[in-house]
């Protein structure tokens, strides 16, 4: 079995989620139907909604099921923008952090291109933290429609001061959205206490099934739907919901949140051992975002003199699966926008690897990485020198 160290991309299905998923795959009822099979499906749906609400500390009525993080981010950003513009046409500005996931950045860019929005990127410091003063200054005036800052970064694991940012937005009567896809199950997440108005989460990052997620919408916050049809999910997300997948999501959230504190200690110890081991094998390795609060299972490592893509392939050949710190567009590797926003140079940004641990990670996985990384760095460095 390969050493799987890419949990930030997707995490293996948990047994509890698989059991919940399989338990309902053979059921026939549509939860919108009034007959017995439909009522059974509705019962599973609403019990899952209550379970998710308990896991994320929100009201069941605030849980909107979607197809995953990308849809939830799009619904939050576009829906909040459209609702706010309808109430006040002067509200054109959309503020998002420079280190957001592309699901937020591309949704914001679409609003700018198609719906007359003015998008502004909030800067971050050298560790990747959003500058609170920059948001406060940007909120001056009465023309901001919505703000979006992720709870924790998917590349570096850096945690943002979400509660402070949400409080600033609330003081200016601006809805605040956070993409908490990486945070749920990794750190404590309370929708009620955070002060955020809209929160995105998905199932497959915590060991649930693919293709299902949630958008939490605080009571009283206006969001215009992107899909129109049968009016499911409070008329915010029309379409027949996938009851088996939702049951799997609820089960994954329940176990991830229940085990979060203990898992965090275990994963932080594993991550620190991995980083210390790499430093012993590869002197000069850089840990991006190390000066900030980070998720316990993510380490973004910079290997000077080596292309991250080359390292990824060399590690993969040795049965070690990680990710680069870059985004790939149309098959062309590009430096990570997250690292560039942190002030890291383009070449250094190309030299990054993301190692991410999760519920199935063990010392065996870390040992495999440490055994493979030295030879991989040596070969990748030699290959670059030859090309030069």
C-alpha positions in Angstrom: 0.0 0.0 0.0 1.3 3.5 -0.8 2.0 5.9 2.0 -0.9 8.3 1.5 0.0 11.8 2.6 -2.5 13.9 0.7 -5.5 14.2 3.1 -6.0 17.9 2.3 -7.0 16.8 -1.2 -9.3 14.0 0.0 -9.3 11.7 2.9 -10.1 7.9 2.8 -13.6 6.9 3.5 -14.2 6.3 7.2 -15.9 2.9 8.2 -18.7 4.8 9.9 -19.4 6.9 6.8 -19.2 3.8 4.5 -21.7 2.0 6.7 -24.2 4.9 6.7 -23.8 5.3 2.9 -24.4 1.6 2.2 -27.3 1.4 4.6 -29.4 3.7 2.4 -28.1 3.0 -1.1 -30.8 0.5 -1.7 -33.7 2.7 -0.5 -36.1 3.9 -3.1 -38.0 6.9 -1.7 -37.6 10.5 -2.7 -37.7 12.7 0.4 -40.2 15.1 -1.4 -42.7 12.3 -1.9 -45.6 11.9 0.5 -45.9 8.1 0.5 -44.2 5.8 3.0 -40.9 5.4 1.1 -40.7 9.2 0.7 -41.4 9.7 4.4 -38.6 7.2 5.2 -36.2 9.1 3.0 -37.3 12.4 4.6 -36.7 11.0 8.0 -33.1 10.0 7.2 -32.5 13.4 5.6 -33.8 15.4 8.6 -32.0 13.2 11.1 -28.8 13.7 9.2 -29.5 17.5 9.2 -29.9 17.4 13.0 -26.7 15.4 13.3 -24.7 17.9 11.2 -26.2 20.8 13.2 -25.0 19.2 16.4 -21.5 18.6 14.9 -21.1 22.1 13.6 -23.0 23.9 16.5 -25.8 25.5 14.4 -29.5 25.2 14.0 -30.8 22.4 11.8 -32.7 25.1 9.8 -29.3 26.7 9.0 -28.0 23.6 7.2 -28.3 23.6 3.4 -27.0 20.4 1.6 -25.0 20.9 -1.6 -22.8 18.9 -3.9 -19.6 19.9 -2.1 -17.3 22.8 -1.2 -17.2 24.4 -4.7 -21.0 24.6 -5.0 -21.2 25.9 -1.4 -18.6 28.6 -2.1 -20.3 29.7 -5.3 -23.8 29.8 -3.6 -22.4 31.8 -0.7 -20.5 34.4 -2.7 -22.8 34.8 -5.7 -26.0 34.3 -3.7 -25.0 36.9 -1.0 -23.8 39.3 -3.6 -27.0 39.2 -5.6 -29.3 39.4 -2.6 -27.3 42.4 -1.3 -27.3 44.2 -4.7 -31.0 43.6 -5.0 -31.6 45.4 -1.7 -29.0 48.1 -2.3 -27.5 48.6 -5.8 -24.6 50.6 -4.4 -23.2 47.4 -2.7 -20.8 46.3 -5.5 -17.6 45.5 -3.8 -16.6 41.9 -3.0 -13.7 41.4 -0.6 -11.8 38.1 -0.6 -8.4 37.2 0.8 -5.5 36.7 -1.7 -5.0 33.1 -0.4 -8.5 31.8 -1.0 -9.3 28.5 -2.7 -10.0 28.9 -6.4 -13.7 28.1 -5.8 -13.9 31.5 -4.1 -11.4 33.4 -6.3 -13.0 32.2 -9.5 -16.5 32.9 -8.3 -15.5 36.4 -7.4 -13.9 36.9 -10.8 -17.1 35.7 -12.4 -19.1 38.3 -10.5 -16.6 41.0 -11.7 -16.8 39.9 -15.3 -20.6 39.3 -15.5 -22.4 41.2 -12.7 -20.6 44.5 -12.3 -18.8 43.6 -9.0 -15.6 45.2 -7.9 -13.4 42.5 -6.4 -10.6 43.5 -4.0 -8.0 41.0 -2.7 -7.2 41.4 1.0 -3.5 41.1 1.6 -1.8 38.6 3.9 1.4 38.8 6.0 4.5 36.7 5.4 2.9 33.8 7.3 -0.3 33.9 5.2 -2.5 35.6 7.8 -5.1 38.2 6.5 -4.2 41.7 7.8 -7.1 42.7 10.0 -6.3 46.4 9.5 -6.6 45.9 5.8 -10.1 44.5 6.1 -11.1 47.2 8.5 -9.9 49.9 6.1 -11.7 48.2 3.2 -15.0 48.1 5.0 -15.2 51.9 5.3 -18.1 53.2 3.3 -21.5 51.6 2.4 -20.6 49.7 -0.8 -19.3 46.3 0.3 -21.7 43.4 -0.6 -19.9 40.4 0.9 -16.6 39.3 2.4 -15.0 35.9 2.2 -12.0 34.6 4.1 -11.2 30.9 4.6 -11.0 29.4 8.1 -7.8 27.6 7.3 -5.7 27.4 4.2 -5.6 24.3 2.1 -1.9 24.6 1.1 -0.2 25.9 4.3 -2.7 25.0 7.0 -2.5 28.6 8.3 -5.6 29.5 10.4 -7.2 32.9 10.0 -8.6 35.1 12.8 -12.1 34.3 11.7 -14.0 35.5 14.7 -12.2 38.9 14.6 -12.9 39.3 10.9 -16.5 38.3 11.3 -16.9 40.8 14.1 -15.6 43.6 11.9 -18.0 42.7 9.1 -20.9 42.5 11.5 -20.1 46.0 12.8 -20.4 47.3 9.2 -23.5 45.2 8.4 -21.7 43.1 5.8 -22.3 39.3 5.4 -19.1 37.3 6.1 -18.5 33.9 4.5 -15.8 31.5 5.4 -14.6 28.4 3.6 -14.1 25.9 6.4 -13.5 22.9 4.2 -10.1 22.2 5.8 -11.0 23.3 9.3 -14.0 21.0 10.1 -12.7 18.0 12.0 -9.2 19.4 12.3 -9.9 22.3 14.8 -12.9 23.2 16.8 -15.6 24.8 14.6 -18.6 26.4 16.1 -20.9 28.2 13.7 -22.9 29.7 16.6 -19.8 31.1 18.4 -17.8 32.2 15.3 -20.1 35.0 14.3 -19.8 34.1 10.6 -22.9 34.4 8.4 -22.1 31.7 5.8 -19.9 28.6 6.2 -18.8 26.1 3.6 -17.9 22.5 4.5 -17.6 19.3 2.6 -17.6 15.5 3.3 -14.6 14.0 1.6 -12.0 16.1 3.5 -13.0 14.3 6.8 -13.5 10.8 5.5 -17.0 11.1 4.1 -18.2 10.4 0.5 -17.4 12.6 -2.5 -19.9 14.9 -4.0 -21.8 16.2 -0.9 -21.3 19.2 1.3 -23.1 21.9 3.2 -23.5 25.6 3.3 -24.5 27.0 6.7 -26.6 30.1 6.4 -27.3 32.1 9.5 -30.9 32.9 10.2 -31.8 36.2 8.7 -29.0 36.3 6.1 -30.3 36.7 2.6 -28.9 34.5 -0.2 -30.3 34.3 -3.7 -30.4 30.8 -5.1 -28.3 29.7 -8.1 -30.6 26.8 -9.0 -34.3 26.9 -9.5 -36.7 24.0 -9.5 -38.5 22.2 -6.8 -37.5 24.5 -3.9 -35.6 22.0 -1.9 -33.3 23.1 0.9 -35.2 26.2 1.9 -35.5 27.1 -1.8 -31.7 27.8 -1.8 -30.6 24.6 -3.5 -33.3 23.0 -5.7 -32.8 19.4 -6.8 -33.5 16.0 -5.3 -30.9 15.5 -2.6 -28.7 12.4 -2.3 -29.9 10.9 0.9 -27.3 8.1 1.1 -24.4 10.5 0.6 -25.9 13.0 3.2 -26.2 10.1 5.7 -22.5 9.4 5.0 -21.6 13.0 5.5 -23.4 13.2 8.8 -21.6 10.1 10.1 -18.2 11.4 9.0 -18.8 14.7 10.7 -20.0 13.1 13.9 -16.9 10.9 14.3 -14.4 13.6 13.1 -15.8 16.1 15.6 -16.0 13.6 18.4 -12.3 12.6 17.9 -11.0 16.1 16.9 -9.1 16.9 20.1 -7.3 13.6 20.3 -6.6 13.4 16.6 -5.2 16.9 16.6 -2.6 16.0 19.2 -1.7 12.8 17.4 -1.4 14.5 14.0 0.6 17.4 15.3 3.1 15.0 16.8 3.3 13.1 13.5 3.7 16.3 11.5 6.4 17.6 13.8 8.3 14.3 13.6 8.1 14.4 9.8 9.4 18.0 9.7 12.2 17.2 12.1 13.1 14.1 10.1 13.2 16.1 6.8 15.4 18.7 8.3 17.9 16.1 9.3 17.9 14.6 5.8 17.6 17.8 3.8 19.3 20.7 5.5 17.8 24.1 4.6 14.3 22.9 4.0 11.7 25.7 4.6 8.4 25.3 6.4 6.0 27.9 4.9 3.7 29.5 7.4 5.5 28.0 10.4 5.2 31.2 12.4 1.4 31.1 12.4 -1.2 28.9 14.0 -1.7 26.0 11.6 -3.8 22.9 11.2 -2.2 20.0 12.9 -1.9 17.8 9.8 -0.5 20.1 7.1 3.2 20.9 6.4 4.1 23.0 3.3 7.8 22.3 2.7 10.1 24.3 0.4 13.1 22.4 -1.1 15.6 24.8 -2.6 17.0 23.7 -5.9 14.3 21.2 -6.6 11.1 21.5 -8.7 8.1 20.5 -6.6 6.6 18.6 -9.5 9.7 16.6 -10.0 9.8 15.7 -6.3 6.1 14.6 -6.4 6.7 12.2 -9.3 9.9 10.8 -7.7 8.1 10.2 -4.4 5.2 8.7 -6.2 7.5 6.2 -7.9 8.6 5.1 -4.4 5.0 4.7 -3.2 4.7 8.0 -1.4 1.7 10.2 -2.4 1.9 13.9 -1.6 0.9 17.1 -3.4 2.8 20.1 -4.7 2.2 23.6 -3.5 1.1 24.7 -7.0 -2.1 24.9 -8.9 -2.2 23.3 -12.4 -4.2 25.1 -15.0 -4.8 23.5 -18.5 -1.9 21.1 -17.8 0.6 23.9 -17.2 2.2 24.0 -13.7 2.1 27.4 -12.1 3.5 28.7 -8.8 1.1 28.7 -5.9 -0.9 31.9 -5.6 -1.0 31.3 -1.9 2.8 31.3 -1.5 3.1 34.3 -3.9 0.7 36.3 -1.8 2.9 35.6 1.2 5.7 37.4 -0.6 7.6 34.2 -1.6 9.4 34.4 -4.9 8.1 32.6 -8.0 11.0 30.1 -8.1 10.8 29.3 -4.5 7.0 28.8 -4.8 7.7 26.2 -7.5 9.9 24.3 -5.0 7.1 23.5 -2.5 5.5 20.2 -1.5 2.4 19.9 0.7 2.3 16.9 3.0 -1.0 16.4 4.7 -2.0 13.9 7.3 -5.4 12.6 8.4 -7.3 10.0 10.3 -5.6 7.0 8.6 -2.0 8.4 8.9 0.5 6.6 11.0 4.2 6.4 11.8 4.6 4.0 8.9 3.6 6.7 6.5 6.0 9.2 8.0 8.8 6.7 7.9 8.1 5.9 4.2 8.3 9.7 3.4 11.5 10.2 5.3 13.1 7.2 3.6 12.1 8.5 0.2 12.7 12.2 0.4 16.5 12.2 0.5 17.0 10.3 -2.7 14.2 12.2 -4.4 15.7 15.6 -3.5 19.1 14.4 -4.7 17.7 13.2 -8.1 15.5 16.3 -8.6 18.4 18.6 -7.8 20.7 16.8 -10.2 18.0 17.0 -12.9 17.7 20.7 -12.5 21.4 21.2 -12.6 21.6 19.3 -15.9 18.8 21.4 -17.5 20.7 24.5 -16.6 
